[in-house]
């Protein structure tokens, strides 16, 4: 019985690792950010990007500016193993009294042009994923996301609608 349990744990761990796919494609060219996010039956798009201004622990965030945000984060802290994360943010303590909730992902796929960047470099790529179940009063829901992004390190790149141009601001 104990051996069966160990095998099941190893299989689960192995499946979880294979569900995270990262591809580095230096030839990828993306001009704009458009990420479709599906939350329950509600569908919306994220067009804005910003980063944390730290090249040694770079995190690029894709989302929209507002009072409630579903943010997809590309964590490039470990250059050889970039990770995708999902964070929910609200302007009031919606998540058990907290403003943020980090959500585990069931799977993700990430294709980016490189893994090391300095200020002024452009990170481009495609990202797709699905969260694990998020509990709420009506039982729970999952969040899915799929799209492309382009971001200049050290800038805030903001737009609210697809047809608008980016407003680019120094992130200093």
C-alpha positions in Angstrom: 0.0 0.0 0.0 2.8 2.4 0.9 4.6 1.7 -2.4 1.4 2.4 -4.3 1.0 5.7 -2.5 4.6 6.7 -3.4 4.0 5.8 -7.0 0.8 7.9 -7.1 2.7 10.9 -5.6 5.5 10.6 -8.1 3.0 10.3 -11.0 1.1 13.4 -9.8 4.4 15.4 -9.4 5.5 14.3 -12.9 2.2 15.2 -14.6 2.3 18.6 -12.9 5.9 19.3 -14.2 4.9 18.3 -17.7 1.9 20.6 -17.6 4.3 23.6 -17.6 5.8 24.2 -21.0 8.3 27.0 -21.7 9.8 27.5 -25.2 12.5 30.1 -26.0 12.0 31.3 -29.6 14.4 34.2 -30.5 12.7 34.8 -33.8 9.2 35.5 -32.4 7.9 39.0 -33.3 4.8 40.4 -31.5 3.9 44.1 -31.8 1.1 44.4 -29.3 -0.5 42.9 -26.2 -3.9 41.2 -26.3 -4.7 38.5 -23.8 -8.1 37.0 -23.6 -9.2 36.1 -20.1 -12.2 33.9 -19.4 -13.5 33.8 -15.8 -16.7 31.7 -15.4 -18.9 32.9 -18.3 -17.3 36.4 -18.4 -14.7 37.1 -21.1 -12.5 40.2 -21.2 -9.1 41.3 -22.6 -5.9 42.6 -21.0 -3.8 45.0 -23.1 -1.5 46.7 -20.5 1.9 45.6 -19.3 4.4 46.7 -16.7 7.4 45.3 -14.8 8.9 45.4 -11.3 12.1 47.4 -12.5 14.5 44.7 -11.2 16.6 43.0 -13.9 18.0 40.5 -11.5 14.5 39.3 -10.5 12.4 40.5 -13.4 8.6 40.0 -13.3 6.5 41.3 -16.2 2.8 41.7 -15.5 0.0 41.6 -18.1 -3.4 43.0 -17.0 -5.6 46.1 -17.0 -5.5 49.0 -14.7 -8.6 49.2 -12.5 -10.2 48.5 -9.2 -10.1 44.7 -9.8 -7.4 43.0 -11.7 -6.7 39.6 -13.1 -2.9 39.7 -13.7 -0.8 37.2 -15.5 2.8 37.4 -14.4 5.9 36.2 -16.3 8.5 35.5 -13.6 12.0 35.6 -15.1 13.9 35.5 -11.8 15.3 32.1 -12.7 16.6 32.8 -16.2 16.7 29.1 -17.3 13.2 28.4 -15.9 10.7 31.2 -16.5 7.4 30.7 -14.7 3.8 31.9 -15.3 1.8 33.0 -12.3 -1.8 34.3 -11.8 -2.7 36.9 -9.2 -6.1 38.4 -8.5 -6.2 41.9 -7.0 -9.0 44.0 -5.7 -9.1 47.4 -4.1 -10.9 46.1 -1.0 -10.2 43.0 1.1 -12.1 40.6 -1.1 -9.9 37.6 -0.5 -10.4 36.7 3.1 -9.6 40.3 4.1 -6.6 40.5 1.7 -6.3 42.6 -1.5 -4.5 39.9 -3.4 -4.9 36.2 -4.1 -2.2 34.1 -5.8 -3.9 31.3 -7.8 -2.2 28.0 -8.6 -2.2 27.1 -12.3 -3.4 23.7 -13.6 -1.2 24.2 -16.6 0.5 26.9 -18.7 2.4 27.3 -22.0 4.8 30.1 -22.5 6.8 31.0 -25.6 9.1 34.0 -25.3 12.0 35.6 -27.2 14.6 35.3 -24.5 15.1 34.8 -20.8 17.5 37.6 -19.9 16.7 41.3 -20.4 18.0 44.7 -19.5 16.2 48.0 -19.3 15.0 49.0 -22.8 14.9 45.4 -24.1 11.6 44.1 -25.5 10.1 40.9 -24.2 7.6 39.3 -26.6 5.7 36.1 -26.5 2.6 34.0 -26.3 1.1 32.7 -23.1 -1.8 30.3 -22.4 -3.0 28.7 -19.2 -5.8 27.6 -16.9 -6.1 28.0 -13.1 -6.9 25.4 -10.6 -10.4 25.7 -9.1 -10.9 28.9 -7.1 -13.5 28.5 -4.3 -16.3 31.0 -3.9 -19.8 31.1 -2.5 -21.3 29.5 -5.6 -18.9 26.5 -5.5 -16.0 27.7 -7.5 -14.6 28.7 -10.9 -11.5 28.6 -13.1 -9.7 31.3 -15.1 -8.4 30.6 -18.5 -6.1 32.9 -20.5 -4.6 32.9 -24.0 -2.9 35.6 -26.1 0.2 37.5 -27.0 2.2 40.2 -25.3 5.0 42.7 -26.1 6.6 44.8 -23.3 9.6 47.2 -23.1 11.5 46.6 -19.9 11.4 49.7 -17.6 8.1 51.0 -19.1 4.4 51.1 -18.3 2.6 50.2 -21.5 -1.1 51.1 -21.0 -4.1 50.9 -23.2 -7.8 50.1 -22.4 -9.1 49.0 -25.8 -7.6 47.0 -28.7 -8.0 49.8 -31.2 -6.2 52.4 -29.1 -2.5 53.1 -29.2 -0.2 52.3 -26.3 0.5 55.1 -23.8 4.2 54.4 -22.9 5.4 55.8 -19.6 8.8 55.4 -17.9 8.5 53.2 -14.9 10.9 55.0 -12.6 
